[in-house]
Amino acid sequence: MSLSVSRRLAAVTAFAVAGLFASAVPAALAAPSAVAAAPTPPDIPLANVKAHLSQLSTIAANNGGNRAHGRAGYKASIDYVKGKLDAAGFTTTLQTFTSSGATGYNLIADWPGGDPNSVLMAGSHLDSVTAGAGINDNGSGSAAVLETALAVSRAGLQPTKHLRFGWWGAEELGLIGSKYYVNNLPAAEKTKISGYLNFDMIGSPNPGYFVYDDDPTIEQTFKNYYAGLGVPTEIETEGDGRSDHAPFKNAGIPVGGLFSGADYTKTAAQAQKWGGTSGQAFDRCYHSSCDSLTNINDTALDRNSDAVAYAIWTLGAATPVPPGQSFENTADVNIPDSPAAAVSSPITVSGVTGNAPATTKVDVNIVHTYRGDLVVDLVAPDGTVYNVHNRSGGSADNLVQTYTVNASSEVANGVWNLRVKDTAAQDVGYINSWKITF
């Protein structure tokens, strides 16, 4: 991760497929859906990922102790990854650029097939800082993305989307490689990328489980993976704007990713739910010479590597679904401060045949000074409750979000309610509007 910018699970796979990237604003998924079956994501072998890390460590040791931009260790790292991908049947492109007077390299690998107008991309930076081998930062993400790409080849995967993988150079100098790639894409090619997934530091020795909160669909895909493991996650804030998703996001491309923590300190509450040591950095060897093979938590690396594959298999199989009939309530409803009771905003639905779809869309626009206080439910006409937001998002204000709810057991016609409760004191707001689409 750059310092130069400031601050398994087949059982739950099918839910994410039908509605993914169905519109210009992708929809998050609040509950599983069984409308389509994606290929079962593989269990990525931890031993394979660690074997790649061993190779990167050896490369660093043989080239002055690092794999930094402009150094022989970086070019040897690129050559190693490219050799694996070429042998696995990928079409690889070595993109060159110049930074700080030295030649840099990005490696792009395309898997044959899939819709060329709908590209799902995953990437990681491959360079280290000059201080060390960079095994967690970012050998971990690079190795996991590589092994996932090789798993695509082993499976002979034929996803709906076209799959592309990238390994970026000179990230540690300010996201130079990924910026170069995005800036040199023609506008028409940028619009073809339906999502970019970033993996930077996913094996931290005192790990947390952090999910980017950028694109809601990608975010929910990772959350659902971890929910299937029974592992809680938190929104990633430490690396905002500091890794290679930023150039994609700035170009209007939906982004998401995973992170296990850098030099921020793990709190007591985080240690209680994730294990590890409170009062200590997630990675005490961040950007240091001790970022070596011993600076990896195997459990975190294993889980996150499987999550990479889960996202590629799930999101890569997604097909667009045209929007259905919509109903909206634009009347303001004040949300009183805790401990007051929940408030509701009703919508009467009529003229829709049969049950609600498994991809029922709920668009929420809530003005509030602390969305981390809010619990938001969709209440069906028969009283069934579907939670769509449960005190996430931290200290950010307002909740403007699209969710997808599997409401296929509900008759569509009737009175639906958006129910909102403020669960902590000192912040107020109101339901500005909400919409339900079948």
C-alpha positions, 0 to 999 in steps of 0.5 A: 500500500502506498504512503504517498496518498493520504489517508466458501461457499456454494450455498450463498453463491447464487444470490448475487448472480441475477441482479449484478450491475443491472443498472448504472448504479449497481445494487447491493444484496441484502439477502440470498436469492436462488434465482440462478446458479453460478459455478461453484467457487473453488477453495483456493489452496493456501499452500499454492498461495504461499508457494508464490510468496516463497518465490517472491521472497527468493526473488527479493533475496536474490536482488538486493532484498526488495522488489521495488520499482526500478529494481531488478527484483520487481522485473523478476517478480513480473516475469515470474507472474507472467510465466505462470499466466502464459503457461495457463492460457492467458493472453498477457500484456506487459505495459511499460511506463517511466517513473522517477527515471526508471522503467516500470511495468504493469502486467495485464492478463485476459482470460479468453471468452466472456462478454468483451463489453462487460469486463470484471477486473481484479488486481493488486500491486506487485512492487514492494518498498525498498526496505524489504521484500514486501511479502504482506505488502503486497505479495499477499494480494498479488499471490492470491490474485495470481492463484485465483487466475490459475484456478480460473484456468484449471476450472476452464471457467466460462463466465458471462463477463470477460475476466481480466487481471492486473498487477501494478508497478510503482504503487508505492510511489503514488499509484503510478502504474494503475494511474497509467493504465486507467489514464491510457484506456480509451473512454469506450474501454473504461465504460466496459469495465463493470467492476474492479476488485483490489487486493492490497495487504490481505495476510496481515499478521494481526489481521482485521477483516475489512471490506471496501464500502465503495460499490454496494454490490461488490461490497455486499458480495464480500460481506456475504462470503464472510457471513457464510464463514461467520466472520464479522467484517468492518468497513475499510477506512485506513486505505481510502484512496491509498491503493490501486482502486483509486484511479478506477474509482476516479474514472467512474468504474465501480470498485471494491476489495479486501484489506487486513490492516496496515499500521493502524492499531487493533482495538480491544473490540476488534481483538475480541471479535477477530482474535489477535492482539489489541493495542498492536498494529495490524502489521507491525512490519508495514513498509519495513525489512521484517515484512518477510515470510514470517509476517503472514497470518495463514488464516487471514491469507487463506480466507481472503484468497478464497474470497477473491475467488468467490467474488470472481466466480460470483460476479463474473457469472452475473447477467443484467436484469431489466428493471421492473415496475417502481413505486416511490414515497417522497414524503419526509418522515422525521427520525427521532433520536434514540431511544424513541421508537422506530418510524415507518414510511409506507408504499402501497403496491398494486397492479403487480402480478404474483409474488415479488421477485428475488431481486426486489430493489429498495432505493433508500435516501435518508438524511442523517448526521450519523448513519452508523446509528441507524437500523433500516428494515423493509417490512413486507405486507404480511409483516415479514422483516428484511433488514437492509442496513444495520448500523454500518458506515461508521461516522459518515452521514446520510444513507443513500443506497440501493439494496436487493432483497429476496422477497420472492415468498411475498405477494407483491401487492399490498402495503410495504414499509421502510422502517427506520430506528435510531439506536444511539443518542445525539444524532437526528435525521429524516427519511427523504424518500424511498422506492421499491422496484419489482 
